[in-house]
Amino acid sequence: MTVHVLSEQNTILNRFLAQIRDKRIQQDSMRFRRNMERVGEITAYEISKTLHYTTQVVETPLGEAAVEMIDDQIVLATVLRAGLPYHQGFLNFFDDAQNAFVSAYRKSTKDGKFTVKVEYISCGSLEDKTLLLVDPMLATGSSLVLTYEALCQKGGMPLHTHVASVIASEQGLDYAMKHMPRQTTTIWVAAVDEELTSRAYIVPGIGDAGDLAYGEKI
């Protein structure tokens, strides 16, 4: 399984990542959403380099030109609601992709622990397709794996899965690497943080991505 950490390169992505983390800039929810979208666009571009291509001929006003076009049938999946701005960045580039959506939530217990519940899935066929599973935060990794399993149960097995997150914890990354199919999964993250709190918040992280994008929930 290959893991790409994009912030290890000198790239404009690091500027957008810094603004996503900055607690002052976070107060502007529109800017936060746009920066999440930008990171999605950059990650989509990097993923596009690894896809399969075939040559197609297009007619110009003066002749014909051969162009390399993506051959993969892409399904772009995300988890509501936090994943929506990040998902939009991918959709800006893979604008002809099919889309899938999963509603999942944490069900907490009195001792502060929680389980992840998948509540709703909207998904077409994944058979013989390339799945891009995008979720901004890869904390424990359990919700990601449950989401993947729920999608496969609904739509069948994809040929290959690209997992993309803005920030991952070391623990979540390790969990995903152990529980996702090793031969058919590639992981893309903008940054990896070391600490994960007892309530599964990544530190330094960014806080709650859904609340920052759309307002606090009750």
N, C-alpha and C positions, 0 to 999 in steps of 0.2 A: 504494500500500500504506500503510495506516494503522498507526502504532506508538503504543501507549499505555504511558506510564511512570507507574505508579500512585503511587509514592512522591513524585512531584512535587506531589501534593495533600496537604492536611492531613487525615490519615485514621488510624484506629486500626491500619491495616496497618503503619505505620511502627514501632509498638511491637513487633509480632510479628517484623518484619524485624530489628530491633535485637537481639532475643533469639536469633534464628537465627544471627546473626553472632557474638554474644558467646562467646568461647572458654570462659568459666567456665560459662555456662548450657548450652552445648553438651554438657557432660559428662553431663547428664541426658537420655538418649536418648528417654525417653517424652515429656518436654517439647519436645524438638526435633521429634519426629514431630507432636505436637499443633500446634505453631506452624506447621509446613509445611502441615498440614491447614487451619489458620485462613487462611493466605494463599491457599490454594486456594479456600476458601469465598468470600472477599472478591472474588477475581478472577472466580469463577463468577457472582457477583451483578452485577459490572460488565459482563461479557459478556452477561448476560441482557437488559440494556437495549437491546442492538443486534439482538436476534433478531426474528423475524417472529411476529405474534400474530393470533389470530382470536377473535371473540366467541363464548362459549359460555354457555348458560343452565343454572344449577344450581338444584335445589329445596332450599329451606330448610324448617324446620318450619312457617314462617308464610307462605311464598310462593315467589317465584322471584327470582333475582339474576343479572344479566349480568356475566360476568367475562372479562377478556382472558387467553387461555391461549396458551402457546408453541406455535407451529405447526411449528417445525423438528423434523425427525427427527435426533436428536443421537447421534453416536458419540464416545465418550470414550476416547482412546488414550493410553497412556503407555509409558515405557521402564523395564524391570525393571533393578535393584531400587530404585534411588534415587527413582524417580518415584512409588512406591506411596503414601506419606503425602500428598503433594501431590494425587495422583489422587483419594484418598478425600475430600478437601475438595470437589472438583468433584462427586463422586458424591453427597455429602450433599445438594447442591442439585438436581442433574440426576439424580434418583434413578430415573428411568425410562429413562435412556439405555442404549443398547447400549455394550458395552465391547470394546476391542481392546488387546492387549499385544504388545510387541516386546522380544525379548532381543537386546541389542547390546553389544559390548565392544571395547576398544582392543587391538589387536595391536601390541606394541612391537617395535622393531628395536634392534640393538646401538648405533646412533648416537643413540638416545633419541627418534627419531621414531616415529610410530605410524599405523596405518590403522584405520578403524572397520569391524568385521564385524557384519553382521546375522545372527543365528543362528537365531531362532525368531519366528514371527508367528502370533498368534491373532486373526483378524479376520473379521467378516461383511461384507456388502455396504456399500460407501460411496456407491453411485450415488444421486444426488438427495438426499444427506444433508449435515448440517453436522458437520464433523470438528473436535473439540477435541483438539489434540495437545499434551499437557502434559508438560513435562520440567523439573525444577527448575533446572538449570544450562544456559545457552546459552553455551558456551565458544567453540569454533572455529566452530560452526554446521554442521560437516560431518555429525555424527551425526544432527542433527535433519533435515537434508535427505535423507540416506540412509534414515532411518526413514520419512519422508513418502513417498518414492519406493517403498519396499518395501510400505507399506500400500496405495498406489494400485495397484501391480502385483497385489496380492492381492485387493483389494476394489473396484477401480474408482475413478473420479474423483469426489470430493465436490463439492457445489455451492459450498461455501465452507469454508475452513479457518481456525480460530482457533488460533494458536500461543501457548502460555502458558508463561512461565518465571518463577522467583522472581528469579534474578539472571542478567543477560546481560553479556558483555563487549562493548565497542564493536565489536571485530573480528567476533565471532559474530553480532551484530545486523546488521552490514553484509553479512556473508555470506548470512544468511537472507533479507535483503531483495533480494539480487541473484539468488538461486537458487530462491526459492519463487514460485509464480504471483502476479504483482503484482495482478491484478484480483480475485483470489478469496482473498486471504490478509489477515488482520489479526493483528498481533502485540501481545501483552500481557506486560509485564514489571513486576515490583515495583521493581527498581532496575537501573541500568546502571553497571558499573565500567569504568575506563579500561584497566587493565593485564591482559595475558595472558602468562603465563610461557612459556618454551620447551617445557615439559611440558604446556601447555594448562590450567594452573590459573588461575582468575580471581583477581585481587588488587584490593582486599582480600578479596572473596569470602566463603566460609564454610569452605573445605576440601572434603573428600570427603563429599557428602551421603549416599551409601549407607552409608559407614562410620559416620557420625554417627547415622544412624537405626537401623542394625541390627548394628553391631559391625564391627571391622576384618576384612577378608578376607585370605587368604594366597594 
